[in-house]
Amino acid sequence: MSAELSWFKSSYSDSSGSACLEVACSRSNSSPHTIHIRDSKLGPGSPHFVVPADAWAVFVAYASREA
């Protein structure tokens, strides 16, 4: 699944690459947008987890307020 996703790193990731999250968005005809999150240290084959886009939006809004 991750081969067909376009991953990007957080703009807040450190410059050494040792503390990075990568995120990818997907959408298919049978499902709504989903957000995929993985640890960049583990490389392209890293396991990742998936959350609905609306749950991700709530998390990002909360994290932005608390930052």
N, CA, C, O and CB atoms as a CASP TS submission, in Angstrom:
PFRMAT TS
TARGET T0000
AUTHOR 0000-0000-0000
METHOD Language model
MODEL 1
PARENT N/A
ATOM      1  N   MET     1       0.824  -1.195   0.000  1.00  0.00           N
ATOM      2  CA  MET     1       0.000   0.000   0.000  1.00  0.00           C
ATOM      3  C   MET     1       0.863   1.252   0.000  1.00  0.00           C
ATOM      4  O   MET     1       0.534   2.201  -0.711  1.00  0.00           O
ATOM      5  CB  MET     1      -0.934   0.002   1.202  1.00  0.00           C
ATOM      6  N   SER     2       1.955   1.300   0.766  1.00  0.00           N
ATOM      7  CA  SER     2       2.720   2.534   0.877  1.00  0.00           C
ATOM      8  C   SER     2       3.427   2.906  -0.416  1.00  0.00           C
ATOM      9  O   SER     2       3.796   4.067  -0.589  1.00  0.00           O
ATOM     10  CB  SER     2       3.726   2.412   1.981  1.00  0.00           C
ATOM     11  N   ALA     3       3.633   1.947  -1.346  1.00  0.00           N
ATOM     12  CA  ALA     3       4.295   2.258  -2.607  1.00  0.00           C
ATOM     13  C   ALA     3       3.469   3.224  -3.445  1.00  0.00           C
ATOM     14  O   ALA     3       4.029   3.997  -4.222  1.00  0.00           O
ATOM     15  CB  ALA     3       4.558   0.982  -3.394  1.00  0.00           C
ATOM     16  N   GLU     4       2.157   3.196  -3.301  1.00  0.00           N
ATOM     17  CA  GLU     4       1.307   4.072  -4.095  1.00  0.00           C
ATOM     18  C   GLU     4       1.008   5.402  -3.407  1.00  0.00           C
ATOM     19  O   GLU     4       0.302   6.243  -3.963  1.00  0.00           O
ATOM     20  CB  GLU     4       0.020   3.371  -4.413  1.00  0.00           C
ATOM     21  N   LEU     5       1.534   5.592  -2.219  1.00  0.00           N
ATOM     22  CA  LEU     5       1.311   6.830  -1.476  1.00  0.00           C
ATOM     23  C   LEU     5       2.460   7.799  -1.705  1.00  0.00           C
ATOM     24  O   LEU     5       3.598   7.390  -1.931  1.00  0.00           O
ATOM     25  CB  LEU     5       1.146   6.542   0.024  1.00  0.00           C
ATOM     26  N   SER     6       2.151   9.074  -1.643  1.00  0.00           N
ATOM     27  CA  SER     6       3.173  10.122  -1.745  1.00  0.00           C
ATOM     28  C   SER     6       3.405  10.681  -0.347  1.00  0.00           C
ATOM     29  O   SER     6       2.585  11.439   0.171  1.00  0.00           O
ATOM     30  CB  SER     6       2.741  11.261  -2.751  1.00  0.00           C
ATOM     31  N   TRP     7       4.531  10.301   0.261  1.00  0.00           N
ATOM     32  CA  TRP     7       4.832  10.677   1.638  1.00  0.00           C
ATOM     33  C   TRP     7       5.533  12.018   1.703  1.00  0.00           C
ATOM     34  O   TRP     7       6.309  12.357   0.810  1.00  0.00           O
ATOM     35  CB  TRP     7       5.685   9.613   2.304  1.00  0.00           C
ATOM     36  N   PHE     8       5.268  12.788   2.755  1.00  0.00           N
ATOM     37  CA  PHE     8       5.998  14.036   2.999  1.00  0.00           C
ATOM     38  C   PHE     8       6.306  14.147   4.484  1.00  0.00           C
ATOM     39  O   PHE     8       5.584  13.606   5.321  1.00  0.00           O
ATOM     40  CB  PHE     8       5.182  15.273   2.512  1.00  0.00           C
ATOM     41  N   LYS     9       7.390  14.855   4.805  1.00  0.00           N
ATOM     42  CA  LYS     9       7.812  15.026   6.193  1.00  0.00           C
ATOM     43  C   LYS     9       7.198  16.280   6.784  1.00  0.00           C
ATOM     44  O   LYS     9       6.891  17.238   6.075  1.00  0.00           O
ATOM     45  CB  LYS     9       9.339  15.086   6.292  1.00  0.00           C
ATOM     46  N   SER    10       7.031  16.255   8.065  1.00  0.00           N
ATOM     47  CA  SER    10       6.539  17.408   8.801  1.00  0.00           C
ATOM     48  C   SER    10       7.501  18.576   8.643  1.00  0.00           C
ATOM     49  O   SER    10       8.716  18.380   8.599  1.00  0.00           O
ATOM     50  CB  SER    10       6.347  17.064  10.284  1.00  0.00           C
ATOM     51  N   SER    11       6.975  19.769   8.558  1.00  0.00           N
ATOM     52  CA  SER    11       7.824  20.963   8.480  1.00  0.00           C
ATOM     53  C   SER    11       8.534  21.214   9.803  1.00  0.00           C
ATOM     54  O   SER    11       9.469  22.013   9.860  1.00  0.00           O
ATOM     55  CB  SER    11       6.989  22.192   8.091  1.00  0.00           C
ATOM     56  N   TYR    12       8.103  20.540  10.868  1.00  0.00           N
ATOM     57  CA  TYR    12       8.733  20.692  12.180  1.00  0.00           C
ATOM     58  C   TYR    12       9.756  19.603  12.478  1.00  0.00           C
ATOM     59  O   TYR    12      10.306  19.567  13.579  1.00  0.00           O
ATOM     60  CB  TYR    12       7.677  20.695  13.255  1.00  0.00           C
ATOM     61  N   SER    13      10.025  18.715  11.524  1.00  0.00           N
ATOM     62  CA  SER    13      11.000  17.653  11.739  1.00  0.00           C
ATOM     63  C   SER    13      12.385  18.249  11.904  1.00  0.00           C
ATOM     64  O   SER    13      12.704  19.288  11.325  1.00  0.00           O
ATOM     65  CB  SER    13      10.983  16.648  10.576  1.00  0.00           C
ATOM     66  N   ASP    14      13.202  17.577  12.703  1.00  0.00           N
ATOM     67  CA  ASP    14      14.544  18.125  12.905  1.00  0.00           C
ATOM     68  C   ASP    14      15.423  17.895  11.674  1.00  0.00           C
ATOM     69  O   ASP    14      15.138  17.016  10.860  1.00  0.00           O
ATOM     70  CB  ASP    14      15.196  17.494  14.145  1.00  0.00           C
ATOM     71  N   SER    15      16.480  18.678  11.541  1.00  0.00           N
ATOM     72  CA  SER    15      17.309  18.656  10.341  1.00  0.00           C
ATOM     73  C   SER    15      18.151  17.393  10.220  1.00  0.00           C
ATOM     74  O   SER    15      18.596  17.064   9.120  1.00  0.00           O
ATOM     75  CB  SER    15      18.206  19.857  10.323  1.00  0.00           C
ATOM     76  N   SER    16      18.382  16.681  11.311  1.00  0.00           N
ATOM     77  CA  SER    16      19.190  15.467  11.235  1.00  0.00           C
ATOM     78  C   SER    16      18.385  14.273  10.726  1.00  0.00           C
ATOM     79  O   SER    16      18.955  13.237  10.385  1.00  0.00           O
ATOM     80  CB  SER    16      19.776  15.149  12.599  1.00  0.00           C
ATOM     81  N   GLY    17      17.081  14.416  10.676  1.00  0.00           N
ATOM     82  CA  GLY    17      16.237  13.333  10.197  1.00  0.00           C
ATOM     83  C   GLY    17      15.963  12.264  11.238  1.00  0.00           C
ATOM     84  O   GLY    17      15.405  11.214  10.920  1.00  0.00           O
ATOM     85  N   SER    18      16.354  12.524  12.484  1.00  0.00           N
ATOM     86  CA  SER    18      16.198  11.488  13.503  1.00  0.00           C
ATOM     87  C   SER    18      14.865  11.541  14.236  1.00  0.00           C
ATOM     88  O   SER    18      14.549  10.626  14.995  1.00  0.00           O
ATOM     89  CB  SER    18      17.303  11.596  14.496  1.00  0.00           C
ATOM     90  N   ALA    19      14.089  12.573  14.030  1.00  0.00           N
ATOM     91  CA  ALA    19      12.804  12.695  14.729  1.00  0.00           C
ATOM     92  C   ALA    19      11.736  13.168  13.765  1.00  0.00           C
ATOM     93  O   ALA    19      11.166  14.247  13.926  1.00  0.00           O
ATOM     94  CB  ALA    19      12.913  13.665  15.925  1.00  0.00           C
ATOM     95  N   CYS    20      11.471  12.346  12.761  1.00  0.00           N
ATOM     96  CA  CYS    20      10.537  12.775  11.713  1.00  0.00           C
ATOM     97  C   CYS    20       9.334  11.858  11.618  1.00  0.00           C
ATOM     98  O   CYS    20       9.441  10.635  11.716  1.00  0.00           O
ATOM     99  CB  CYS    20      11.242  12.831  10.370  1.00  0.00           C
ATOM    100  N   LEU    21       8.211  12.474  11.428  1.00  0.00           N
ATOM    101  CA  LEU    21       7.020  11.750  11.026  1.00  0.00           C
ATOM    102  C   LEU    21       6.809  12.039   9.555  1.00  0.00           C
ATOM    103  O   LEU    21       7.070  13.145   9.082  1.00  0.00           O
ATOM    104  CB  LEU    21       5.770  12.153  11.882  1.00  0.00           C
ATOM    105  N   GLU    22       6.338  11.044   8.843  1.00  0.00           N
ATOM    106  CA  GLU    22       5.950  11.249   7.455  1.00  0.00           C
ATOM    107  C   GLU    22       4.455  10.974   7.359  1.00  0.00           C
ATOM    108  O   GLU    22       3.915  10.111   8.050  1.00  0.00           O
ATOM    109  CB  GLU    22       6.772  10.327   6.478  1.00  0.00           C
ATOM    110  N   VAL    23       3.807  11.730   6.486  1.00  0.00           N
ATOM    111  CA  VAL    23       2.362  11.655   6.335  1.00  0.00           C
ATOM    112  C   VAL    23       2.037  11.508   4.855  1.00  0.00           C
ATOM    113  O   VAL    23       2.714  12.082   4.002  1.00  0.00           O
ATOM    114  CB  VAL    23       1.666  12.910   6.939  1.00  0.00           C
ATOM    115  N   ALA    24       1.012  10.746   4.560  1.00  0.00           N
ATOM    116  CA  ALA    24       0.513  10.612   3.191  1.00  0.00           C
ATOM    117  C   ALA    24      -1.009  10.596   3.237  1.00  0.00           C
ATOM    118  O   ALA    24      -1.604  10.128   4.208  1.00  0.00           O
ATOM    119  CB  ALA    24       1.068   9.316   2.502  1.00  0.00           C
ATOM    120  N   CYS    25      -1.628  11.106   2.193  1.00  0.00           N
ATOM    121  CA  CYS    25      -3.085  11.118   2.081  1.00  0.00           C
ATOM    122  C   CYS    25      -3.500  10.162   0.972  1.00  0.00           C
ATOM    123  O   CYS    25      -2.810  10.030  -0.038  1.00  0.00           O
ATOM    124  CB  CYS    25      -3.617  12.557   1.802  1.00  0.00           C
ATOM    125  N   SER    26      -4.612   9.508   1.165  1.00  0.00           N
ATOM    126  CA  SER    26      -5.121   8.636   0.103  1.00  0.00           C
ATOM    127  C   SER    26      -6.634   8.779   0.004  1.00  0.00           C
ATOM    128  O   SER    26      -7.313   9.220   0.931  1.00  0.00           O
ATOM    129  CB  SER    26      -4.732   7.158   0.365  1.00  0.00           C
ATOM    130  N   ARG    27      -7.117   8.392  -1.148  1.00  0.00           N
ATOM    131  CA  ARG    27      -8.555   8.369  -1.371  1.00  0.00           C
ATOM    132  C   ARG    27      -8.842   7.367  -2.472  1.00  0.00           C
ATOM    133  O   ARG    27      -8.138   7.310  -3.480  1.00  0.00           O
ATOM    134  CB  ARG    27      -9.102   9.782  -1.739  1.00  0.00           C
ATOM    135  N   SER    28      -9.877   6.584  -2.268  1.00  0.00           N
ATOM    136  CA  SER    28     -10.308   5.655  -3.305  1.00  0.00           C
ATOM    137  C   SER    28     -11.796   5.870  -3.539  1.00  0.00           C
ATOM    138  O   SER    28     -12.461   6.583  -2.787  1.00  0.00           O
ATOM    139  CB  SER    28     -10.005   4.170  -2.907  1.00  0.00           C
ATOM    140  N   ASN    29     -12.303   5.251  -4.581  1.00  0.00           N
ATOM    141  CA  ASN    29     -13.729   5.391  -4.885  1.00  0.00           C
ATOM    142  C   ASN    29     -14.600   4.787  -3.790  1.00  0.00           C
ATOM    143  O   ASN    29     -15.745   5.199  -3.599  1.00  0.00           O
ATOM    144  CB  ASN    29     -14.050   4.734  -6.223  1.00  0.00           C
ATOM    145  N   SER    30     -14.051   3.808  -3.074  1.00  0.00           N
ATOM    146  CA  SER    30     -14.856   3.119  -2.069  1.00  0.00           C
ATOM    147  C   SER    30     -14.662   3.643  -0.651  1.00  0.00           C
ATOM    148  O   SER    30     -15.366   3.217   0.264  1.00  0.00           O
ATOM    149  CB  SER    30     -14.541   1.665  -2.097  1.00  0.00           C
ATOM    150  N   SER    31     -13.713   4.564  -0.455  1.00  0.00           N
ATOM    151  CA  SER    31     -13.497   5.070   0.902  1.00  0.00           C
ATOM    152  C   SER    31     -13.186   6.560   0.875  1.00  0.00           C
ATOM    153  O   SER    31     -12.691   7.080  -0.124  1.00  0.00           O
ATOM    154  CB  SER    31     -12.356   4.303   1.593  1.00  0.00           C
ATOM    155  N   PRO    32     -13.478   7.240   1.974  1.00  0.00           N
ATOM    156  CA  PRO    32     -13.152   8.668   2.055  1.00  0.00           C
ATOM    157  C   PRO    32     -11.647   8.864   2.233  1.00  0.00           C
ATOM    158  O   PRO    32     -10.890   7.895   2.293  1.00  0.00           O
ATOM    159  CB  PRO    32     -13.920   9.337   3.220  1.00  0.00           C
ATOM    160  N   HIS    33     -11.231  10.096   2.315  1.00  0.00           N
ATOM    161  CA  HIS    33      -9.818  10.391   2.541  1.00  0.00           C
ATOM    162  C   HIS    33      -9.337   9.713   3.817  1.00  0.00           C
ATOM    163  O   HIS    33     -10.032   9.688   4.833  1.00  0.00           O
ATOM    164  CB  HIS    33      -9.584  11.913   2.620  1.00  0.00           C
ATOM    165  N   THR    34      -8.145   9.172   3.738  1.00  0.00           N
ATOM    166  CA  THR    34      -7.496   8.616   4.915  1.00  0.00           C
ATOM    167  C   THR    34      -6.094   9.190   5.009  1.00  0.00           C
ATOM    168  O   THR    34      -5.482   9.543   4.001  1.00  0.00           O
ATOM    169  CB  THR    34      -7.461   7.065   4.861  1.00  0.00           C
ATOM    170  N   ILE    35      -5.597   9.277   6.226  1.00  0.00           N
ATOM    171  CA  ILE    35      -4.265   9.814   6.479  1.00  0.00           C
ATOM    172  C   ILE    35      -3.395   8.674   6.995  1.00  0.00           C
ATOM    173  O   ILE    35      -3.785   7.948   7.909  1.00  0.00           O
ATOM    174  CB  ILE    35      -4.309  11.007   7.501  1.00  0.00           C
ATOM    175  N   HIS    36      -2.222   8.526   6.406  1.00  0.00           N
ATOM    176  CA  HIS    36      -1.267   7.487   6.777  1.00  0.00           C
ATOM    177  C   HIS    36      -0.095   8.170   7.472  1.00  0.00           C
ATOM    178  O   HIS    36       0.403   9.190   6.995  1.00  0.00           O
ATOM    179  CB  HIS    36      -0.789   6.662   5.521  1.00  0.00           C
ATOM    180  N   ILE    37       0.346   7.614   8.597  1.00  0.00           N
ATOM    181  CA  ILE    37       1.436   8.209   9.377  1.00  0.00           C
ATOM    182  C   ILE    37       2.473   7.125   9.647  1.00  0.00           C
ATOM    183  O   ILE    37       2.127   6.002  10.013  1.00  0.00           O
ATOM    184  CB  ILE    37       0.909   8.834  10.721  1.00  0.00           C
ATOM    185  N   ARG    38       3.764   7.474   9.462  1.00  0.00           N
ATOM    186  CA  ARG    38       4.839   6.523   9.739  1.00  0.00           C
ATOM    187  C   ARG    38       6.062   7.237  10.289  1.00  0.00           C
ATOM    188  O   ARG    38       6.171   8.460  10.201  1.00  0.00           O
ATOM    189  CB  ARG    38       5.209   5.745   8.473  1.00  0.00           C
ATOM    190  N   ASP    39       6.972   6.474  10.853  1.00  0.00           N
ATOM    191  CA  ASP    39       8.243   6.966  11.380  1.00  0.00           C
ATOM    192  C   ASP    39       9.267   6.906  10.251  1.00  0.00           C
ATOM    193  O   ASP    39       9.537   5.828   9.722  1.00  0.00           O
ATOM    194  CB  ASP    39       8.717   6.126  12.628  1.00  0.00           C
ATOM    195  N   SER    40       9.834   8.038   9.877  1.00  0.00           N
ATOM    196  CA  SER    40      10.751   8.072   8.738  1.00  0.00           C
ATOM    197  C   SER    40      12.066   7.346   9.001  1.00  0.00           C
ATOM    198  O   SER    40      12.740   6.946   8.052  1.00  0.00           O
ATOM    199  CB  SER    40      11.037   9.497   8.362  1.00  0.00           C
ATOM    200  N   LYS    41      12.444   7.168  10.257  1.00  0.00           N
ATOM    201  CA  LYS    41      13.709   6.489  10.570  1.00  0.00           C
ATOM    202  C   LYS    41      13.726   5.053  10.064  1.00  0.00           C
ATOM    203  O   LYS    41      14.796   4.505   9.799  1.00  0.00           O
ATOM    204  CB  LYS    41      13.957   6.503  12.073  1.00  0.00           C
ATOM    205  N   LEU    42      12.568   4.444   9.928  1.00  0.00           N
ATOM    206  CA  LEU    42      12.487   3.041   9.549  1.00  0.00           C
ATOM    207  C   LEU    42      12.465   2.824   8.041  1.00  0.00           C
ATOM    208  O   LEU    42      12.466   1.681   7.584  1.00  0.00           O
ATOM    209  CB  LEU    42      11.268   2.426  10.158  1.00  0.00           C
ATOM    210  N   GLY    43      12.444   3.894   7.268  1.00  0.00           N
ATOM    211  CA  GLY    43      12.518   3.788   5.812  1.00  0.00           C
ATOM    212  C   GLY    43      11.190   3.512   5.141  1.00  0.00           C
ATOM    213  O   GLY    43      10.149   3.462   5.796  1.00  0.00           O
ATOM    214  N   PRO    44      11.232   3.333   3.820  1.00  0.00           N
ATOM    215  CA  PRO    44      10.010   3.179   3.027  1.00  0.00           C
ATOM    216  C   PRO    44       9.153   1.977   3.412  1.00  0.00           C
ATOM    217  O   PRO    44       7.939   1.998   3.208  1.00  0.00           O
ATOM    218  CB  PRO    44      10.370   3.072   1.591  1.00  0.00           C
ATOM    219  N   GLY    45       9.761   0.940   3.960  1.00  0.00           N
ATOM    220  CA  GLY    45       8.990  -0.230   4.343  1.00  0.00           C
ATOM    221  C   GLY    45       8.425  -0.152   5.747  1.00  0.00           C
ATOM    222  O   GLY    45       7.910  -1.139   6.271  1.00  0.00           O
ATOM    223  N   SER    46       8.519   1.011   6.351  1.00  0.00           N
ATOM    224  CA  SER    46       8.067   1.209   7.728  1.00  0.00           C
ATOM    225  C   SER    46       6.589   0.891   7.875  1.00  0.00           C
ATOM    226  O   SER    46       5.792   1.225   6.999  1.00  0.00           O
ATOM    227  CB  SER    46       8.337   2.642   8.176  1.00  0.00           C
ATOM    228  N   PRO    47       6.216   0.247   8.975  1.00  0.00           N
ATOM    229  CA  PRO    47       4.780   0.100   9.236  1.00  0.00           C
ATOM    230  C   PRO    47       4.168   1.476   9.445  1.00  0.00           C
ATOM    231  O   PRO    47       4.842   2.406   9.887  1.00  0.00           O
ATOM    232  CB  PRO    47       4.522  -0.809  10.476  1.00  0.00           C
ATOM    233  N   HIS    48       2.912   1.595   9.130  1.00  0.00           N
ATOM    234  CA  HIS    48       2.239   2.879   9.342  1.00  0.00           C
ATOM    235  C   HIS    48       0.820   2.628   9.816  1.00  0.00           C
ATOM    236  O   HIS    48       0.276   1.533   9.672  1.00  0.00           O
ATOM    237  CB  HIS    48       2.238   3.732   8.045  1.00  0.00           C
ATOM    238  N   PHE    49       0.241   3.662  10.381  1.00  0.00           N
ATOM    239  CA  PHE    49      -1.148   3.536  10.793  1.00  0.00           C
ATOM    240  C   PHE    49      -1.994   4.540  10.029  1.00  0.00           C
ATOM    241  O   PHE    49      -1.491   5.529   9.496  1.00  0.00           O
ATOM    242  CB  PHE    49      -1.295   3.743  12.315  1.00  0.00           C
ATOM    243  N   VAL    50      -3.276   4.265   9.991  1.00  0.00           N
ATOM    244  CA  VAL    50      -4.208   5.021   9.163  1.00  0.00           C
ATOM    245  C   VAL    50      -5.318   5.574  10.037  1.00  0.00           C
ATOM    246  O   VAL    50      -5.868   4.870  10.884  1.00  0.00           O
ATOM    247  CB  VAL    50      -4.790   4.140   8.031  1.00  0.00           C
ATOM    248  N   VAL    51      -5.641   6.846   9.823  1.00  0.00           N
ATOM    249  CA  VAL    51      -6.756   7.476  10.528  1.00  0.00           C
ATOM    250  C   VAL    51      -7.645   8.200   9.517  1.00  0.00           C
ATOM    251  O   VAL    51      -7.165   8.618   8.464  1.00  0.00           O
ATOM    252  CB  VAL    51      -6.240   8.464  11.619  1.00  0.00           C
ATOM    253  N   PRO    52      -8.923   8.352   9.822  1.00  0.00           N
ATOM    254  CA  PRO    52      -9.805   9.127   8.943  1.00  0.00           C
ATOM    255  C   PRO    52      -9.342  10.593   8.898  1.00  0.00           C
ATOM    256  O   PRO    52      -8.805  11.115   9.876  1.00  0.00           O
ATOM    257  CB  PRO    52     -11.286   9.034   9.432  1.00  0.00           C
ATOM    258  N   ALA    53      -9.553  11.227   7.779  1.00  0.00           N
ATOM    259  CA  ALA    53      -9.111  12.617   7.601  1.00  0.00           C
ATOM    260  C   ALA    53      -9.725  13.551   8.632  1.00  0.00           C
ATOM    261  O   ALA    53      -9.057  14.474   9.097  1.00  0.00           O
ATOM    262  CB  ALA    53      -9.461  13.102   6.204  1.00  0.00           C
ATOM    263  N   ASP    54     -10.985  13.331   8.997  1.00  0.00           N
ATOM    264  CA  ASP    54     -11.601  14.233   9.990  1.00  0.00           C
ATOM    265  C   ASP    54     -10.952  14.081  11.361  1.00  0.00           C
ATOM    266  O   ASP    54     -10.824  15.066  12.088  1.00  0.00           O
ATOM    267  CB  ASP    54     -13.110  13.958  10.099  1.00  0.00           C
ATOM    268  N   ALA    55     -10.543  12.876  11.728  1.00  0.00           N
ATOM    269  CA  ALA    55      -9.841  12.676  13.004  1.00  0.00           C
ATOM    270  C   ALA    55      -8.468  13.345  12.966  1.00  0.00           C
ATOM    271  O   ALA    55      -8.041  13.932  13.960  1.00  0.00           O
ATOM    272  CB  ALA    55      -9.691  11.164  13.316  1.00  0.00           C
ATOM    273  N   TRP    56      -7.782  13.264  11.845  1.00  0.00           N
ATOM    274  CA  TRP    56      -6.480  13.922  11.688  1.00  0.00           C
ATOM    275  C   TRP    56      -6.640  15.436  11.824  1.00  0.00           C
ATOM    276  O   TRP    56      -5.822  16.089  12.471  1.00  0.00           O
ATOM    277  CB  TRP    56      -5.845  13.565  10.316  1.00  0.00           C
ATOM    278  N   ALA    57      -7.676  15.989  11.225  1.00  0.00           N
ATOM    279  CA  ALA    57      -7.909  17.436  11.297  1.00  0.00           C
ATOM    280  C   ALA    57      -8.129  17.886  12.738  1.00  0.00           C
ATOM    281  O   ALA    57      -7.633  18.939  13.138  1.00  0.00           O
ATOM    282  CB  ALA    57      -9.117  17.829  10.434  1.00  0.00           C
ATOM    283  N   VAL    58      -8.867  17.102  13.519  1.00  0.00           N
ATOM    284  CA  VAL    58      -9.087  17.432  14.927  1.00  0.00           C
ATOM    285  C   VAL    58      -7.758  17.384  15.686  1.00  0.00           C
ATOM    286  O   VAL    58      -7.476  18.268  16.495  1.00  0.00           O
ATOM    287  CB  VAL    58     -10.116  16.456  15.565  1.00  0.00           C
ATOM    288  N   PHE    59      -6.944  16.359  15.428  1.00  0.00           N
ATOM    289  CA  PHE    59      -5.640  16.248  16.083  1.00  0.00           C
ATOM    290  C   PHE    59      -4.742  17.437  15.739  1.00  0.00           C
ATOM    291  O   PHE    59      -4.136  18.026  16.634  1.00  0.00           O
ATOM    292  CB  PHE    59      -4.955  14.938  15.678  1.00  0.00           C
ATOM    293  N   VAL    60      -4.646  17.794  14.467  1.00  0.00           N
ATOM    294  CA  VAL    60      -3.794  18.912  14.046  1.00  0.00           C
ATOM    295  C   VAL    60      -4.278  20.221  14.669  1.00  0.00           C
ATOM    296  O   VAL    60      -3.461  21.028  15.111  1.00  0.00           O
ATOM    297  CB  VAL    60      -3.775  19.030  12.505  1.00  0.00           C
ATOM    298  N   ALA    61      -5.585  20.440  14.709  1.00  0.00           N
ATOM    299  CA  ALA    61      -6.126  21.663  15.325  1.00  0.00           C
ATOM    300  C   ALA    61      -5.757  21.712  16.805  1.00  0.00           C
ATOM    301  O   ALA    61      -5.367  22.767  17.306  1.00  0.00           O
ATOM    302  CB  ALA    61      -7.671  21.731  15.153  1.00  0.00           C
ATOM    303  N   TYR    62      -5.872  20.599  17.505  1.00  0.00           N
ATOM    304  CA  TYR    62      -5.530  20.551  18.926  1.00  0.00           C
ATOM    305  C   TYR    62      -4.035  20.795  19.111  1.00  0.00           C
ATOM    306  O   TYR    62      -3.642  21.590  19.965  1.00  0.00           O
ATOM    307  CB  TYR    62      -5.938  19.191  19.542  1.00  0.00           C
ATOM    308  N   ALA    63      -3.202  20.125  18.328  1.00  0.00           N
ATOM    309  CA  ALA    63      -1.749  20.284  18.443  1.00  0.00           C
ATOM    310  C   ALA    63      -1.327  21.725  18.141  1.00  0.00           C
ATOM    311  O   ALA    63      -0.399  22.242  18.763  1.00  0.00           O
ATOM    312  CB  ALA    63      -1.027  19.310  17.492  1.00  0.00           C
ATOM    313  N   SER    64      -1.990  22.359  17.210  1.00  0.00           N
ATOM    314  CA  SER    64      -1.669  23.754  16.866  1.00  0.00           C
ATOM    315  C   SER    64      -1.978  24.696  18.021  1.00  0.00           C
ATOM    316  O   SER    64      -1.232  25.641  18.275  1.00  0.00           O
ATOM    317  CB  SER    64      -2.447  24.192  15.618  1.00  0.00           C
ATOM    318  N   ARG    65      -3.076  24.438  18.715  1.00  0.00           N
ATOM    319  CA  ARG    65      -3.442  25.271  19.868  1.00  0.00           C
ATOM    320  C   ARG    65      -2.475  25.080  21.029  1.00  0.00           C
ATOM    321  O   ARG    65      -2.179  26.031  21.752  1.00  0.00           O
ATOM    322  CB  ARG    65      -4.865  24.952  20.325  1.00  0.00           C
ATOM    323  N   GLU    66      -1.986  23.868  21.210  1.00  0.00           N
ATOM    324  CA  GLU    66      -1.144  23.531  22.347  1.00  0.00           C
ATOM    325  C   GLU    66       0.324  23.786  22.103  1.00  0.00           C
ATOM    326  O   GLU    66       1.118  23.704  23.040  1.00  0.00           O
ATOM    327  CB  GLU    66      -1.338  22.110  22.712  1.00  0.00           C
ATOM    328  N   ALA    67       0.715  24.092  20.884  1.00  0.00           N
ATOM    329  CA  ALA    67       2.136  24.276  20.552  1.00  0.00           C
ATOM    330  C   ALA    67       2.687  25.575  21.108  1.00  0.00           C
ATOM    331  O   ALA    67       3.865  25.878  20.917  1.00  0.00           O
ATOM    332  CB  ALA    67       2.335  24.246  19.046  1.00  0.00           C
TER
END
